[in-house]
Amino acid sequence: MFNFKSAGVTTTICAFTCALAFHLSTASAEPAEATDKVGATISEQTKAEQDGKSSQKRINTMDDEATSMESQYRAALAETTSLKAYNDQLAVQAKSQADELDGLNKQLAQIDATSHDVLPLLTDMLGTLEQFVKLDVPFLPEERAKRIAGLKEMMARADVSISEKFRRIVEAYQIEMEYGRTLEAYQGKVGDKTVDFMRAGRVALMYQTLDGKETGYWDADSKSWKADNSYGQDIKTDLKIAKKQAAPDFLTVPLHAPTEAQ
């Protein structure tokens, strides 16, 4: 330590000391202010970055929404195009159905007109069939009479269509036609006697009692049954063939001799 007694020196040292203290004080204040400025700058930068991130996030969200809306728009546009094509197709189908309905209505009108002509024709066909059965060889009389009665009952029913009536009557004609080319054996009655019948088409209808004591046939000339035991053995053979108990063979049957008028 220096101890200067001179007043001038003492004054100089004091001034130096004060200047030094002032300089030191100023030097320590400048770094603090700079630090505050740097901190403020960093804070502003951080805030700007956060604001930028928020803005980018909003931009990304808006971009996603725009992309989604564009996709929805394209889907709606495609659906609109598809619906338009579908509606056009429905319009074509509706027109086709309307034309078909119009055609059906015309057919129904024609059917009503046709029914007026068909019903009398069917009635005549049934009457002809009934008369034919009455005049025919009298085989299966109950079965054939029942068929005719069923057809007559059907013709009076309003719930049976014209086409069904026509089908049933034609079917009855076909059954009668089939009788003319088949061989058949069945049981029935001649008077009060139970007999075996043998039918060879419409050429011959013969019978034999179950005990074999009486044999006969239908006589077309007299329209009656005629007993004739000379065919006794023949009909036994014929019955076996008709019942498929014997192999097919020639049949011996009485034949109706045609007259000159026929």
PyMOL commands that set and color helices and strands:
alter all, ss='L'
color gray80, all
select helices_A, chain A and resi 7-135+141-155+162-179+229-242
alter helices_A, ss='H'
color red, helices_A
select strands_A, chain A and resi 183-190+193-200+204-209+215-219+224-227
alter strands_A, ss='S'
color yellow, strands_A
deselect
rebuild
show_as cartoon
